[in-house]
Structure formats: structure tokens, C-alpha cells
Amino acid sequence: MLNSKGEVKPEPAIAELARLYHAAQTEQERRAVCLRAIDAGTIYAGSAVLTLDQIFGSQFASKLPNEGTVAKDLILFATQPKPPSQPGPRIEGRSYVGSYFAFDYDYQGKVQYYYFSNLHKGMSNRITGPETVSIAELKRLYHQAQSEAQRRDVALRAIDEGVIRTFPHVHISTLDDIFGTHLASTVRFGKPGTAVVNFTPTPESGWFMAVNYERDGTITDYYLTNLLQ
């Protein structure tokens, strides 16, 4: 069904997500709506990119990639800094800030993959105020969590608070302290590697955080998703 503008009218559940998203006042609230859409099965691998447009007010469905190729894009949850009104002599690439939903979609407008992060050019920034949370408090919250979503939210809070970050450097053993894992034991032979924190008791399904680390065990990259590549 089309609306008065000739656009596809969203289903009631999608319209409610759009209402919540546009009413959100903070970066975390906007991200929470996106997570809710995934948890509810509205956004999934194979869902229409048009659904993202209807929720987030984007226009990805109008710029589909050529057949045989995949487009990569972002939903930015943070308010982005405005470019200077008087550009200087140097022209630099645009830099984004804050957390985001990254996704791939094909020429048929189908979402292929997605993940959440807050890394831009390999760097992250705290998105909370001056108050900080301790590793001990995050550990307590994680072990008290009763659901996959609650455990995922503790990981997101650790990222938001800057406890999990890429600079200043954080050792992968910090994740062991929070999540009760043994990831530091994977740092072997002086080689970079990847480790995973599963938020569900069943590996190969559900939400997880993937972390890349340098040969000395310092974290270089991380993201959260519920899709295996």
C-alpha cells in the first residue's frame, strides 16, 4: 500500500520503530531502537534495505549497487559535527563520530550483513559523561545478567564508557576480567589474532563481540553482531 507521497506504507511494527527512533534524544536511545528492530526480527540478513529507510529515514533503497556488487553503508546514531563554514586550505576526508550500525546490501536491496561499533579510522571515543564505571562493576553487571540482550548491553556500556577501546591501549585480558573469559590465553607465538565473547551459551548462534588484537594482546578492533560471516 502507498501513502499520499506515493511511498510504500510501512507495516505497523515498522511505523512504531520509526516513531521511537525519531523521538529518541540520545545516541544510546537511537541505537537501542536499532537493536530492538533486530531482536524483534524486523531487521535480519535478507531483509529489505527499504525497511531501514522506513525506520531511520534514510534513502538506501534509491541507490542500489550494480548487479554482482555489494554496497556498504552506515546508520550513524550520534549527532555529527558540522563542517566549518569557511573551509581552510587543506581538504580532509570527513570523519564521523559515535556508535553506528554498519551493513552491506546487494543490488536487489537485501541486507547481507551488519554489525555495531564505534570505531572510526581505528579510534573510538567515550559517549557518556564524566562519570566512569569500574571493571569490577561491569563484571558484576555481566554475571547478574539474565538474558543475552542484557549481557550484550553490558558490553555496549563498557564500550560507551571507554573501558573497551583502542587507544589508550587496552589489553585483551580486560575482557577476561569483565566477561569471565580466557581470551588472553589465545595470545600466542607473538602473532595478531581474533577472539570472540559469546553472549549466549550456544556458540555459533546469537549475539557476540569479535575482537582483533595485536601481537602483544592489545585491542585493535572490535564489533558486535549476531551474524556469522
N, C-alpha and C positions, 0 to 999 in steps of 0.2 A: 504494500500500500504506500502511496506517495503523499507527502504533506503538501501544503499550499505552495511551497517553493519548488515542487517537483522532485524532492529528495525522498529517498526511501525512509519511511517512518519507522523508527526503532521500536523493537518489542518493549513491553512494559518494564521488564527487568533491566534492559539496557538503558531505557529512559531514566530509571531510578538511579543507576550508576552515574549517568551523565549529570543528573541533578546534584548528587552528592559530590561529584568531582568539582563542579563549578561553584559549589557552596564552600568547598574546602578553603581554609585560610592559611594553612601552612604546608610546607614541603612534605612533612610526615603524613599529614592528612590526605594529601593528593596521592602519595604512594600507597597508603592504606586502601584507597578505593581501587587502585590497580590490582593490588594483591587480592582484594575481595572478589574482583572480577575473575581472577584466575582460580581462586578457591571454589567459586561457585560454578566453574566450568563454562563461563561465558567467553573467556579468552583461553585458547589452547592451541597446540600445534595442529594446524589445519583449519583454524577458524578464519573468518574473513577479516581482512585488514579494514574493511568498511566498519566493522564493529568497533575497532579502535577509534575511527573517525567519529562515530556516533557518541562514544563515551567521552573522548578527550577534546573534541572539537578540532581535530586535525583534518588533513586532506590527502592522506596517503593513497587512497583508492583512486585518486585522479592522476596519479603519476606512477603507474605500474611499470616495472622494468621490462626490458625486451625478453622475448621467449628464450629460455635457456640460461637466463641470468637471475640473480637474486639481489634485491635491494636491501640495504642496511640503514636503519633509522633509529631515532631516539624519541621517547617521551620524557621531557625534562620536567621534574617536579618542583625545582627551585625557581624563584624569580631571578632572571638572568640580568647581569649588569648591562646598562645601556652603553652603547659605543659612544665615544666622545663626539660632541657636535662639530668640533673642529679637528679633523684628523691631522696627526703630525706627519712629518716627512717619511716616517717608516710605516709600512703597511704590514701588519702582523695578522696571522690566522686567528680567527675568532676562538676564544676559549670559553667553554661552558663551566658552570659550577653546580655543585649539589648532586643529589641522587637522581637516578634515571632508570627508565625501562628501555633496554635495547632489544631490538627484534629484527629478524630477517623476514622478507616476504617475496613471493615469486610473481611471475607475470600474470598468474590467474588471481592474484590478490589474496593468496593464502599465506597465513603466518607459518613459517617453517621452524623458527627457533626464537628463544627470548631469554633474557636474564636481567638481574638487577645489580647495579653497582653505583659507586660514587666517584670512581677514578676518572680523571681527565688528564691526558698526557702522563699517565702513570702516577699522578698525585691525587691526594684526597684532602678534604678539609672537614673539620667538625661542623655539624649543622645545628648543634644545640648551643645553649647559652654557656655562661662561665662555669656553671656547676658541673662537676665531673663525677663519674661513677667509678668505683673501685673494681678491680678484678675480682675481689672476694664477693662483692655484691652481685656482679654478673654471674659468678659461679653459683651463688645461692639461688638466684632467679632461674637459672637454667635447670638446676636439679629439682626445683619445685615445679617447673612447667609440666602441665598435664597433657599437652597436645603438641602435635607437630607445628602448628601455627605459633604457639607460644614459644617454643624453642627457636623457631625462625626469628621471631620478634626480638628475642634476647640477642641474637647475632646482629640483627639490624641496629639495635641500640648500641652495641659495642662499636659498630662502625660509625654510627651517628656521633657518638661521644669521642671518637678518635682513639679508642683503645686498640682497635684493629685499624691499621693504617700502613702506608708505605714509607712515610717519612715524617718525623724522625723514625729510623728503622725499628721494627718490632720483630722479635724472634718468633718462630712458629711455636715455640714452647708456651707462648702466651695463650694460644688456642687450647693447648692441653690443660692449662690452669683453669680456663673458663668452662670448657666443654667436657672435661674428663677424658679426653682422647690421648693418644700416644703418638702424635704426629712427629715429634722431634726425633723419634727412633727411625723415621724414614730418611733422615738427613745422613746420607752415607756416601762414601767414596769422593767427597768433595765436588759433587755434581748438582746442578739445579734440579728441582723436581716439582711435583704436584701432589697435594694432599687433599683429602675430602673430609668434611664434617657432615655426617648424615643426621637430619633432624627427625628421622623415622627409624624404628627398629629394623625395618626391612630395607636393606641396601638395594640398589637398582630401582627404587621407586620413591616417590615423594621428594620433598624439598631437601636441598643440601647446599653447602658452601664449598666451592672449589678454591684452593689457594695455591698460587705458584710461589716458590721460594728460591732464593739464591743458594749458591754452594755452601754458604755459611749458615743457612737456615733463616735468613731474614726474608720477610714477606715482600714480594714484588708486585703481586696482583691478586685480586680476589673478586668473586661474583657469586650471586645466589640464583638458583633456578630449580625447577622441578622436572627439567627435561635433560635427557642424556643426549650428547651429540653423536 
